[in-house]
Amino acid sequence: MKLLTLSDDLVNLMGSLLSNMELAKLVYYTKANPLAQPDFNIVDIAPFGSKERIIPHPFDIDYTEDVRSQIHIYFPILEFENNQIVEDCLVFFDVIVHTSLWTIVDLDHKKKIRPYEIARNIIHELKDVCSFQEMTHLAVNEEFQAIRVQAQILKWNDLHANDY
């Protein structure tokens, strides 16, 4: 990956997730049955959308203002091969969910855990582009808990096919 495309690459990762309505509903709706809710304009949860929920930076651990779910996508560290090429890049997908929203029911009324369902959708959506390495539970603050999905990007060029 070139340093020149770093911003575009992150935006395209976000765009790839925005092609998945199930993922969008899990993040957007706060009801116990988010998958039974109507489809919506998925761009609303993108950066700068009216209900922004997919965000290109780490979560603010002091945030407690709203009951919501969010996905934070960012590169925690970049290793340079030389001054312009990024090598062995990790990407974090932090699935941040208010503690009152962790339990949901699916369309068959089966109980599920929202952050694990969000993580499952992230992995499914990006399985051809990323090598997923680890998933970790993080206690964020008194209102939010998180699942961090860590991956290494394998196919940088494939990211540009999903511009939104």
Contacts in CASP RR format, 6 or more apart in sequence:
PFRMAT RR
TARGET T0000
AUTHOR 0000-0000-0000
METHOD contacts of the structure
MODEL  1
MKLLTLSDDLVNLMGSLLSNMELAKLVYYTKANPLAQPDFNIVDIAPFGS
KERIIPHPFDIDYTEDVRSQIHIYFPILEFENNQIVEDCLVFFDVIVHTS
LWTIVDLDHKKKIRPYEIARNIIHELKDVCSFQEMTHLAVNEEFQAIRVQ
AQILKWNDLHANDY
1 9 0 8 1.000
1 85 0 8 1.000
1 86 0 8 1.000
1 89 0 8 1.000
1 153 0 8 1.000
1 156 0 8 1.000
2 84 0 8 1.000
2 85 0 8 1.000
2 86 0 8 1.000
3 80 0 8 1.000
3 83 0 8 1.000
3 84 0 8 1.000
3 85 0 8 1.000
3 86 0 8 1.000
4 84 0 8 1.000
5 156 0 8 1.000
6 75 0 8 1.000
6 78 0 8 1.000
6 86 0 8 1.000
8 159 0 8 1.000
8 160 0 8 1.000
9 153 0 8 1.000
9 156 0 8 1.000
9 159 0 8 1.000
10 56 0 8 1.000
10 73 0 8 1.000
10 74 0 8 1.000
10 75 0 8 1.000
11 47 0 8 1.000
11 56 0 8 1.000
11 163 0 8 1.000
12 159 0 8 1.000
12 160 0 8 1.000
12 162 0 8 1.000
12 163 0 8 1.000
13 73 0 8 1.000
13 91 0 8 1.000
13 126 0 8 1.000
13 129 0 8 1.000
13 159 0 8 1.000
14 46 0 8 1.000
14 47 0 8 1.000
14 54 0 8 1.000
14 56 0 8 1.000
14 73 0 8 1.000
14 164 0 8 1.000
15 46 0 8 1.000
15 54 0 8 1.000
15 162 0 8 1.000
15 163 0 8 1.000
15 164 0 8 1.000
16 125 0 8 1.000
16 126 0 8 1.000
16 129 0 8 1.000
16 159 0 8 1.000
16 162 0 8 1.000
17 23 0 8 1.000
17 54 0 8 1.000
17 71 0 8 1.000
17 73 0 8 1.000
17 121 0 8 1.000
17 122 0 8 1.000
17 125 0 8 1.000
17 126 0 8 1.000
18 24 0 8 1.000
18 42 0 8 1.000
18 43 0 8 1.000
18 45 0 8 1.000
18 46 0 8 1.000
18 54 0 8 1.000
18 164 0 8 1.000
19 42 0 8 1.000
19 125 0 8 1.000
19 162 0 8 1.000
19 164 0 8 1.000
20 121 0 8 1.000
20 124 0 8 1.000
20 125 0 8 1.000
21 39 0 8 1.000
21 42 0 8 1.000
22 35 0 8 1.000
22 121 0 8 1.000
23 118 0 8 1.000
23 121 0 8 1.000
23 122 0 8 1.000
23 125 0 8 1.000
24 40 0 8 1.000
24 42 0 8 1.000
24 45 0 8 1.000
25 34 0 8 1.000
25 35 0 8 1.000
25 37 0 8 1.000
25 39 0 8 1.000
25 40 0 8 1.000
26 34 0 8 1.000
26 35 0 8 1.000
26 69 0 8 1.000
26 104 0 8 1.000
26 114 0 8 1.000
26 117 0 8 1.000
26 118 0 8 1.000
26 121 0 8 1.000
27 45 0 8 1.000
27 53 0 8 1.000
27 54 0 8 1.000
27 69 0 8 1.000
27 70 0 8 1.000
27 71 0 8 1.000
27 118 0 8 1.000
28 34 0 8 1.000
28 40 0 8 1.000
28 44 0 8 1.000
28 45 0 8 1.000
28 51 0 8 1.000
28 53 0 8 1.000
28 69 0 8 1.000
29 37 0 8 1.000
30 67 0 8 1.000
30 68 0 8 1.000
30 69 0 8 1.000
30 98 0 8 1.000
30 101 0 8 1.000
31 37 0 8 1.000
32 103 0 8 1.000
32 104 0 8 1.000
32 105 0 8 1.000
33 104 0 8 1.000
33 105 0 8 1.000
33 106 0 8 1.000
33 107 0 8 1.000
34 104 0 8 1.000
34 114 0 8 1.000
35 104 0 8 1.000
35 106 0 8 1.000
35 107 0 8 1.000
36 107 0 8 1.000
43 49 0 8 1.000
43 164 0 8 1.000
44 50 0 8 1.000
44 51 0 8 1.000
45 51 0 8 1.000
45 52 0 8 1.000
45 53 0 8 1.000
45 54 0 8 1.000
46 52 0 8 1.000
46 54 0 8 1.000
46 164 0 8 1.000
47 54 0 8 1.000
47 55 0 8 1.000
47 56 0 8 1.000
53 68 0 8 1.000
53 69 0 8 1.000
53 70 0 8 1.000
53 71 0 8 1.000
54 70 0 8 1.000
54 71 0 8 1.000
54 73 0 8 1.000
55 70 0 8 1.000
55 71 0 8 1.000
55 72 0 8 1.000
55 73 0 8 1.000
56 72 0 8 1.000
56 73 0 8 1.000
56 74 0 8 1.000
57 72 0 8 1.000
57 74 0 8 1.000
58 72 0 8 1.000
58 74 0 8 1.000
58 92 0 8 1.000
58 94 0 8 1.000
59 70 0 8 1.000
59 72 0 8 1.000
59 94 0 8 1.000
59 96 0 8 1.000
59 140 0 8 1.000
59 144 0 8 1.000
59 146 0 8 1.000
61 140 0 8 1.000
61 141 0 8 1.000
62 141 0 8 1.000
63 141 0 8 1.000
63 144 0 8 1.000
64 141 0 8 1.000
64 142 0 8 1.000
64 143 0 8 1.000
64 144 0 8 1.000
66 98 0 8 1.000
67 98 0 8 1.000
67 100 0 8 1.000
67 101 0 8 1.000
67 143 0 8 1.000
68 98 0 8 1.000
68 101 0 8 1.000
69 95 0 8 1.000
69 96 0 8 1.000
69 97 0 8 1.000
69 98 0 8 1.000
69 101 0 8 1.000
69 114 0 8 1.000
69 115 0 8 1.000
69 118 0 8 1.000
70 95 0 8 1.000
70 96 0 8 1.000
70 97 0 8 1.000
71 93 0 8 1.000
71 94 0 8 1.000
71 95 0 8 1.000
71 96 0 8 1.000
71 118 0 8 1.000
71 122 0 8 1.000
72 92 0 8 1.000
72 93 0 8 1.000
72 94 0 8 1.000
72 96 0 8 1.000
73 91 0 8 1.000
73 92 0 8 1.000
73 93 0 8 1.000
73 94 0 8 1.000
74 91 0 8 1.000
74 92 0 8 1.000
74 94 0 8 1.000
75 89 0 8 1.000
75 90 0 8 1.000
75 91 0 8 1.000
75 92 0 8 1.000
76 90 0 8 1.000
76 92 0 8 1.000
77 90 0 8 1.000
78 86 0 8 1.000
78 89 0 8 1.000
79 86 0 8 1.000
79 87 0 8 1.000
79 88 0 8 1.000
79 89 0 8 1.000
80 86 0 8 1.000
80 87 0 8 1.000
81 87 0 8 1.000
88 152 0 8 1.000
89 152 0 8 1.000
89 153 0 8 1.000
90 150 0 8 1.000
90 151 0 8 1.000
90 152 0 8 1.000
91 130 0 8 1.000
91 150 0 8 1.000
91 151 0 8 1.000
91 152 0 8 1.000
91 153 0 8 1.000
92 148 0 8 1.000
92 149 0 8 1.000
92 150 0 8 1.000
93 119 0 8 1.000
93 122 0 8 1.000
93 148 0 8 1.000
93 149 0 8 1.000
93 150 0 8 1.000
93 151 0 8 1.000
94 138 0 8 1.000
94 146 0 8 1.000
94 147 0 8 1.000
94 148 0 8 1.000
94 149 0 8 1.000
95 115 0 8 1.000
95 118 0 8 1.000
95 119 0 8 1.000
95 122 0 8 1.000
95 146 0 8 1.000
95 147 0 8 1.000
95 148 0 8 1.000
95 149 0 8 1.000
96 140 0 8 1.000
96 144 0 8 1.000
96 145 0 8 1.000
96 146 0 8 1.000
97 114 0 8 1.000
97 115 0 8 1.000
97 118 0 8 1.000
97 144 0 8 1.000
97 145 0 8 1.000
97 146 0 8 1.000
97 147 0 8 1.000
98 143 0 8 1.000
98 144 0 8 1.000
99 143 0 8 1.000
99 144 0 8 1.000
99 145 0 8 1.000
101 114 0 8 1.000
102 113 0 8 1.000
102 114 0 8 1.000
102 115 0 8 1.000
102 145 0 8 1.000
103 111 0 8 1.000
103 112 0 8 1.000
103 113 0 8 1.000
103 114 0 8 1.000
104 111 0 8 1.000
104 112 0 8 1.000
104 113 0 8 1.000
104 114 0 8 1.000
104 117 0 8 1.000
105 111 0 8 1.000
105 112 0 8 1.000
106 112 0 8 1.000
106 117 0 8 1.000
115 145 0 8 1.000
115 146 0 8 1.000
115 147 0 8 1.000
116 147 0 8 1.000
118 147 0 8 1.000
119 135 0 8 1.000
119 147 0 8 1.000
119 149 0 8 1.000
122 149 0 8 1.000
123 132 0 8 1.000
123 149 0 8 1.000
126 132 0 8 1.000
126 151 0 8 1.000
128 155 0 8 1.000
128 158 0 8 1.000
129 153 0 8 1.000
129 154 0 8 1.000
129 155 0 8 1.000
129 158 0 8 1.000
129 159 0 8 1.000
130 151 0 8 1.000
130 152 0 8 1.000
130 153 0 8 1.000
130 154 0 8 1.000
131 151 0 8 1.000
131 152 0 8 1.000
131 153 0 8 1.000
131 154 0 8 1.000
132 149 0 8 1.000
132 150 0 8 1.000
132 151 0 8 1.000
133 150 0 8 1.000
133 151 0 8 1.000
133 152 0 8 1.000
134 148 0 8 1.000
134 149 0 8 1.000
134 150 0 8 1.000
135 147 0 8 1.000
135 148 0 8 1.000
135 149 0 8 1.000
135 150 0 8 1.000
136 147 0 8 1.000
136 148 0 8 1.000
136 150 0 8 1.000
137 145 0 8 1.000
137 146 0 8 1.000
137 147 0 8 1.000
137 148 0 8 1.000
138 145 0 8 1.000
138 146 0 8 1.000
138 147 0 8 1.000
138 148 0 8 1.000
139 145 0 8 1.000
139 146 0 8 1.000
140 146 0 8 1.000
153 159 0 8 1.000
END
